[in-house]
């Protein structure tokens, strides 16, 4: 689908929340903000803390950009995870997004 995801739009790829705020400073708020949840924090912190952090970040983004539609990608299952066995992390992955 290409870098613009097949959309008739200009797509910018950003990383972390502070980087998003810095990059959008002085610009109009985006119509859509797609957040790719890669799952690198799974296994590095307790799942309840991860969910709380994600909610806080999403609430902050919504407050700053109230007219922006915020979309989340799924955290996909992997054969290997950096921090634990795939079965344990897959359970956590499902819990985080359900």
N, C-alpha and C positions, 0 to 999 in steps of 0.2 A: 504494500500500500504506500510505501515511501515515507519520507520524513514528515509529511503533513497528514499522515494517517488517512489519505484519500479524501480529505476535507477540502472544501474551497475556502481555505483560511491560511493565514500565516501562523505557523506553529513555532513556538520557542520552547526549548527544553531547559529546565532549571533543575537544580538539585534540592538543597535544603531550604527550610522555611526562612531562615535569615537571608539567604541568598535571594529568595523570591522577593522579600520586602525591599532589599537593596536594589535589585534589578528593576523593580517596578516604580521606584521612587521617581516622582516627577512625570510619570506616564499615566495614561488613562488605564483604569482597571480592565483586565481582560474579560471577554464575554464568557469564556470557559477556561477553567484551570483543571488540567488532567494531572493527577498525582499518581505516579507509578510506585506502588508499594512492592519493593523488591524482596523484602523479608530478611535483610541482613541483620536486623536486630533480634530476630527469633533465636532463642537460646542464649542470647547475651544478657537478657534481663527477664524478670518475671513477666508472664503474659498479662497479668492485671496492670502492671506498671506500663507496659507497652500500649495497651488499650487506652489507659488514662492519658498517656502522652499524645497518642494519635487524636483522641477527642479534643484535648486542649489545643493542639495545633490546628485542627479543623475549625474549632470555634473561633480561634484567633483570626484565621484567614477569612472566615465568614463575616466577622465584625469589621475587618479592614476593607473587604471587598463584598459588600452585601448584595450587589447585583450580579455577581459572578456565579455561574453554575460550577460547582466543584464535583468532579468525577474522580472516582478511585479505581485503579486497576486492581485486579486480584493478585494475591500472593500465590504463585503457582508452586505445585509440588516439585521437588527436586530429588534426584537420585542421591546426591550428597549435599550435606549441610556442613558448614564450617565448625559448628559448635557441638553437635550431638547426633545421635543416630536418626535416620530419616523417619522412623515410626513415631518417635517422641515429638520431633519438630512438626510433623504433619498434623498431629493432634492439636498442637498449639496453633498452627497456621489456620486450621478450621475454626478453632475457638475465637481467634482474633477477628475473623471476618463473618461470623454468623451472628 
